[in-house]
Amino acid sequence: MATNPHAMTSDDTVVGSIDSSSSSTDYVIADISADDAWLSMQADDAPTLPAWR
């Protein structure tokens, strides 16, 4: 039976963070409940997302 690799369960934990260094400021999004499930981009390039209610 195939499963959807993009489906989330109630045990998934996704976080966002600003990571600043002397050379750049990056926005990082990570699923801390899965290994190697993250992405990073320049903070100025990150899209503005609406608040989720």
N, C-alpha and C positions, 0 to 999 in steps of 0.2 A: 504494500500500500504506500503510495507516494504521499509525502507530507509537504506542506508549504513552508519553505525555509524562512519566509518573511512574516509568518504568523507569530503573534505574541501571546504568551500565556500570563497568568496572574503572577508567576514567579519571576518574570523578566523585570530587570531594573535598568532603565535608560536614563543617563545623566548628561548634562551639558556643562561645559566649563570654559573659561577663558584661561589660556596658558600664555603667559607673557615671558619673554626673554629679552636680552639686550638688543637682539636683532629683529624680532618680530612679535606680533600678538596674534595668536591663533585661537579659533573657536574649535573645541573638540566635543564631539558627541560620541558616547560610548554605551554599549550594552554590557554592563559589568557582570551580567549573569552568563556571558558567553566569552570564550577565548577569542582574542583577535577580532572582535566586532566593534570597530571604532572608525571614525573618520575625522580628519582635521583639515581646516581651510583658514586662509587669512581672515581675520576678524572683519576687516573692511569688505570682504567678498561674501560674507555670510548673509543669507537672505533674512529679511524680517518676517517672523512667523506670528500669526495671530495667537492670542491667549487661548488656551484650551479650557473649556469649562465643563 
